Amino acid sequence: MRLWRQALLVVATLSFAASAAARELVGHAHVRDDGSLRIRERVVHLYGLYIPETSRQCREWIRPVRCAERAVLALDFIVRGFVHCAPQFERADGSLEAICHVDRTSFDPGTDLGAYLIEQGWALARPEAPFEYQALERIARARGRGVWGEPVDVIRDRRRD
C-alpha cells in the first residue's frame, strides 16, 4: 500500500510540473515595432507595461539598420537567445500578456524584460503591474532616466545651435 501512495505522489508531482511547463511559452523572440514579442507564432505583450511614444531612433552601426522607438531598441538590445514567458492572460485578439525573462537558467531567474524597460525609463507601470514595477518606475523618475529625463534629441539639437 505504501508503494502505491509513493507512485501516486510521483505521478501527481510530474503532472503538476508538466502543466506548469506547458503554461510557459519559451522560444526565440523577435521584437516587433510596437514593443511586443513574436514567440513561436504567438504575439506576446509584456504584462503591466505602457510604452509611451518617443522619437524614433536608428541604429546605423548594425546591418540591417533598425529604426524604432527607444523602448523597442532597448528591448531589441536585451532580447537575445531564448525568452521564457509566463502568460498572465489572453487578450481578445488572441495575443498574450506575459511576464518574460531572458538569460534564465536552473539557478538564475534571469532578467525580467518589463522590469528592465521600466528601470531604464522607457516604459511605465500600469496600475495592475507587480509592485516591483511600480517601485522601479518611481526610481527611474527620481533618477531622470528615459522618458523622465531630458530627451537626447533635445541635447543634440542644442549643440547645433
C-alpha positions, 0 to 999 in steps of 0.5 A: 500500500505504501508503494502505491501512495509513493507512485501516486505522489510521483505521478501527481508531482510530474503532472503538476510540473508538466502543466506548469511547463506547458503554461510557459511559452519559451522560444526565440523572440523577435521584437516587433515595432510596437514593443511586443514579442513574436514567440513561436507564432504567438504575439506576446505583450509584456504584462503591466507595461505602457510604452509611451511614444518617443522619437524614433531612433536608428541604429546605423552601426548594425546591418540591417539598420533598425529604426524604432522607438527607444523602448523597442531598441532597448528591448531589441538590445536585451532580447537575445537567445531564448525568452521564457514567458509566463502568460498572465492572460489572453487578450481578445485578439488572441495575443498574450500578456506575459511576464518574460525573462531572458538569460534564465537558467536552473539557478538564475531567474534571469532578467525580467524584460518589463522590469528592465524597460521600466528601470531604464525609463522607457516604459511605465507601470500600469496600475495592475503591474507587480509592485516591483514595477511600480517601485522601479518606475518611481526610481527611474523618475527620481533618477531622470532616466528615459522618458523622465529625463531630458530627451537626447534629441533635445541635447543634440539639437542644442549643440547645433545651435 
